[in-house]
Amino acid sequence: MTNWLEVSLTVDGELAEAVADVLARYAPNGVVTEQGMEHVSNAYRGTPAGPISVRAYLEIDEHIEETRRKLEEALYYLGMIQPVPSPVYKQIADQNWMEAWKQHYQPIPVGRRLIIVPVWLDSPELERIPIKIDPGMAFGTGTHPTTQLSLELIEKIVDNRESGIGNQDSDAHPPNNNSRITMIDIGCGSGILSIAALKLGAQTALGVDIDVDSVTNARENANNNGIGDEFIIGQGSVRDVLEGKFPFKQAPLVVANILASIIIRLLDDGLADLVEPGGRVILSGILDEQEQKVLDAAQARGLVLSERKNMGDWVALSMFKT
């Protein structure tokens, strides 16, 4: 078993590149940098903010003390130009990282009928509908409140489809037992929301994402759930759907579980136009202090609030189109 010496420094953005360059000279496996994200801009995945952690891993062998001395000497000379914090060391034993991670990822019951199950486990609750997910690189493992809130609202809408999915007043939407819901999932990530809708009884789902890795991961998750051509997956966003690059431009159910700033931008791009008259849109990924801005933008485009759900600081909105 190989042991590794982790060396890490927490620095500001100006110094991070120089520190990473120093560590890279002594860490043949590369350098890791991590920074927090501030979700206040129009960037799809948020804006980097705060200090940066720079880490590298040195193999513990007969040369480790010499390597450590040279590394600290290089950091000392860098510190003569600009102050550098002292490196922090931690010894780490090699292990099967994926297997260790899997031990902490357990099934998650959601709503009345769903349970999110890691693809490597069997569902412990046979009465629930299992949504098997291999998180991969895509957003949407089911552990985050935004995903769970979206799933609860999707379940409620799909289960109540006989009474119409628009206004809560069922008299305004007579029962149509022959109709089945079509859904558009904007920013589909792992595909978890579309897969759940289909397993609950939706007829077709169109999932689009700007990230090609998400598209690949969503298809793999669909295959793991026995979902085939009824889940249409492609790279793109709102404008691509409206421009006819996919089989349909509107649906009675539209979902966008992204970030508040992105939802507002997508509303500018025509997100509300994807919703059929009388249909529903679920907007999630919203922090409570951002809720009013999203509501204002949605209501300005003819969407009316039907239901609000929250979990901690996170809010999901179900709105219908008049």
Buried (B, 14 or more C-beta within 10 A) or exposed (E): EEEBBBBBBBBEEEBBEBBBEBBBEBBEEEBBBEBEEEBEEEBBEBEBEEBBBBBBBBBBEEEBEEBBEBBEEBBEEBEEEEEBBEBEEEEEEEEEEEEEEBEEBEBBBBBEBBBBBBBEEEBEEEEBBBBBBBBBEBBBBBBBBBBBBBBBBBBBBBBEBBBBBBBBEEEEBEEEEEEEBBBBBBBBBBBBBBBBBBBBEBEBBBBBBBBEEBBBBBBBBBEBBEBEEEBBBBBBBBEBBBEEEBEBBBBBBBBBBBBBBBBBBBBEBBBBBBBBEBBBBBBBBBBEEBBEBBBEBBEEBBBEEBBBBBEEEBBBBBBBBE
